């Protein structure tokens, strides 16, 4: 499998896990599903950050003046990972603390929008750098 195929396959697995959360009819089922999604998301983003999207020398999320297009993209993707993980974690905490499913799904709408835009960007822009050597 190519990097693009592996990345897309992993994204679809996460899509399915998130869909299980959205389809859960009760708080207990929703909590189980979002915990599974959250754990898989953290594994996935850790793999991307360690193996696919190398950090700049300082390993910071702040833009550097001399940053290449490739470094900028990878930094922005890592920043999006932070935001997506935070939203997922907020949902886990909301449901784990006895919050209602409706409130958690309100946060989930934001997560869904960010996740979709992020995965499209990775599959379109990042793969061009990783497989095609663009902007190196």
Number of C-alpha atoms within 10 A of each C-alpha: 6 9 13 17 12 11 18 16 12 15 20 13 14 19 16 13 20 23 15 18 23 18 12 16 11 11 18 13 15 24 22 17 20 25 22 17 23 23 13 16 22 17 11 16 20 15 12 17 16 10 10 16 21 15 17 17 7 8 9 12 16 12 12 13 6 8 12 13 13 20 20 18 18 24 24 16 22 21 15 17 22 14 15 23 19 14 21 25 16 15 26 22 15 18 22 16 9 11 14 13 21 11 12 23 18 11 16 21 13 13 20 18 11 17 21 12 12 17 18 14 14 19 16 12 15 22 19 15 18 16 11 10 11 13 11 10
